């Protein structure tokens, strides 16, 4: 591993790839805040706080995709309380929850047969805005590596007929040594690429 321009360069598959610097989202912070600037001052406070927590979740999971212990530590240090939902089927059958009393944003981490997954859900940002928000955050970290849609090239977005019964295809990119796919949908069970005022970001790592 080497340092270059404030970013770590790691060897992956014989090629040099950059892990984004911790401050890579600084330039996007104003864009995130401006998305809520049109709201009345009193009304925008919970939404802005939720946006900050969403950004924390996206940044934490995207940067530490290969280090679950760092993801857990970051959420705990941010004031989230940890709980575990164990369904009895081993490590792949456990959901690690991180919640705050205000429930502005909920984080979940789990292992699946396909790898690790971060889930970030909120009642304070609808799917269409969360889709744009997530794209800004990911491209602030990984730049042109981030492509619209699934790794297979599908791109379900709000308004399409397929969106009524599927998640938004979101974004896909190659982080150092790992392919990552980020989908979005409504919060809760059976998320869809529709607008009910909520959103859930699923980062498959």
C-alpha positions in Angstrom: 0.0 0.0 0.0 1.3 3.5 -0.9 0.1 7.1 -0.4 -0.6 9.4 -3.3 -2.4 12.7 -3.3 -4.1 12.1 0.0 -5.5 8.7 -1.2 -4.3 5.2 -0.4 -3.2 3.2 -3.4 -3.7 -0.5 -3.1 -2.7 -3.4 -5.3 -5.7 -5.3 -6.6 -5.4 -7.9 -9.3 -2.0 -6.6 -10.4 -3.3 -3.1 -11.0 -3.1 0.0 -8.8 -6.4 1.3 -7.6 -7.1 4.2 -5.3 -9.0 4.0 -2.0 -10.6 7.5 -1.5 -9.3 9.8 1.1 -11.4 10.4 4.2 -12.2 13.9 3.2 -13.3 13.0 -0.3 -17.0 14.0 0.5 -16.1 17.5 1.6 -16.8 19.0 -1.9 -20.2 17.2 -2.0 -21.3 18.4 1.4 -22.6 21.8 0.1 -24.5 20.0 -2.6 -26.2 17.8 -0.1 -27.2 20.7 2.1 -28.4 22.8 -0.9 -30.9 20.0 -1.7 -32.8 21.1 1.4 -32.2 24.8 1.2 -35.7 25.5 -0.3 -37.4 24.1 2.9 -38.4 26.5 5.7 -35.8 26.7 8.4 -37.9 24.8 11.0 -39.0 22.1 8.6 -35.6 21.3 7.2 -33.8 20.5 10.5 -34.8 16.7 10.8 -34.3 16.3 7.0 -30.8 17.9 7.1 -29.8 15.8 10.1 -31.1 12.6 8.3 -29.1 13.7 5.2 -25.9 14.0 7.3 -26.5 10.5 8.8 -27.2 9.1 5.3 -23.9 10.6 4.1 -22.1 9.1 7.1 -23.6 5.6 6.3 -22.7 5.8 2.6 -19.2 7.0 3.3 -18.5 4.6 6.1 -19.7 1.5 4.2 -18.1 2.5 0.9 -14.7 3.2 2.4 -14.7 0.3 4.9 -16.3 -2.3 2.7 -13.7 -4.8 3.6 -13.5 -4.0 7.3 -16.8 -4.6 9.2 -15.2 -3.8 12.5 -14.5 -0.2 11.3 -18.1 0.1 10.1 -19.4 -1.0 13.6 -17.0 1.4 15.3 -18.0 4.4 13.2 -21.7 3.9 13.8 -21.2 3.5 17.5 -19.0 6.5 17.7 -21.7 8.5 15.9 -24.1 7.8 18.8 -25.9 4.7 17.4 -26.9 1.9 19.8 -26.0 -1.6 18.7 -28.3 -4.6 18.9 -28.2 -8.1 17.2 -31.0 -10.0 15.7 -30.0 -13.7 15.5 -32.2 -16.0 13.6 -30.2 -19.1 14.6 -28.7 -20.1 11.3 -25.1 -19.0 11.9 -23.1 -15.9 11.0 -25.0 -15.5 7.7 -28.3 -15.4 9.6 -27.7 -12.4 11.9 -28.6 -8.7 11.4 -26.5 -6.2 13.2 -28.6 -3.1 13.9 -27.5 0.4 14.7 -30.2 2.8 15.8 -30.6 6.2 17.6 -33.6 7.2 19.8 -34.8 9.7 17.2 -34.8 7.0 14.5 -33.9 9.5 11.8 -31.8 6.9 10.1 -31.3 3.2 10.8 -28.3 1.2 9.8 -28.1 -2.6 9.4 -25.1 -4.8 8.6 -25.4 -8.4 7.6 -23.5 -11.2 5.9 -25.2 -13.1 3.0 -24.2 -15.9 0.7 -23.1 -13.3 -1.7 -21.0 -11.2 0.8 -21.5 -8.4 3.2 -24.3 -5.9 2.9 -25.0 -2.4 4.5 -28.6 -1.2 4.6 -29.3 2.4 5.4 -33.0 3.4 5.8 -34.8 6.6 6.6 -38.3 8.1 6.8 -36.9 11.5 5.9 -35.9 11.2 2.2 -37.9 9.7 -0.6 -36.4 7.4 -3.2 -36.0 9.9 -6.1 -33.9 12.3 -4.0 -32.1 9.4 -2.2 -31.1 8.1 -5.7 -29.5 11.4 -6.6 -28.0 11.9 -3.2 -26.3 8.5 -3.2 -24.9 9.1 -6.7 -23.3 12.3 -5.6 -21.8 10.6 -2.5 -20.4 7.7 -4.4 -18.9 9.8 -7.2 -17.3 12.0 -4.7 -15.5 9.0 -3.4 -14.9 6.9 -6.5 -15.4 9.3 -9.4 -15.8 7.9 -12.9 -15.6 4.4 -11.5 -19.3 4.7 -10.5 -21.7 3.6 -13.3 -25.5 4.0 -13.3 -27.4 0.8 -12.9 -26.5 -2.8 -12.0 -23.3 -4.6 -12.9 -25.2 -6.3 -15.7 -26.2 -2.9 -17.2 -29.9 -2.8 -16.1 -31.1 0.5 -14.9 -34.5 0.6 -13.2 -35.4 4.2 -12.1 -38.5 5.8 -10.7 -41.3 6.1 -13.2 -40.6 2.9 -15.2 -43.1 0.0 -15.1 -40.5 -2.3 -13.6 -40.0 0.2 -10.7 -43.4 -0.8 -9.3 -42.1 -4.3 -8.3 -38.3 -3.9 -8.1 -35.7 -1.8 -6.4 -34.0 1.0 -8.3 -30.9 -0.4 -10.0 -28.8 2.3 -8.4 -25.1 2.3 -9.0 -22.2 -0.2 -9.4 -18.5 0.3 -9.3 -15.2 -1.5 -8.6 -13.5 -0.6 -5.3 -10.0 -1.9 -4.7 -10.4 -5.7 -4.9 -14.2 -5.7 -4.8 -17.2 -5.1 -7.0 -19.9 -3.2 -5.2 -23.6 -2.7 -6.2 -25.8 -0.1 -4.5 -29.6 -0.4 -5.0 -32.3 1.8 -3.6 -36.0 1.3 -2.7 -38.6 2.2 -0.2 -37.8 1.4 3.5 -39.1 -1.8 5.0 -39.8 -5.2 3.5 -40.0 -5.7 -0.3 -38.5 -2.3 -1.3 -39.6 -0.9 -4.6 -38.3 1.9 -6.8 -41.3 4.1 -6.0 -42.0 7.2 -3.9 -43.7 6.8 -0.5 -41.5 9.4 1.2 -39.1 6.8 2.6 -35.9 5.2 1.3 -33.5 2.3 1.9 -30.0 2.1 0.4 -28.6 -1.4 0.1 -24.8 -1.6 -0.5 -23.8 -5.1 -1.5 -20.1 -5.5 -1.0 
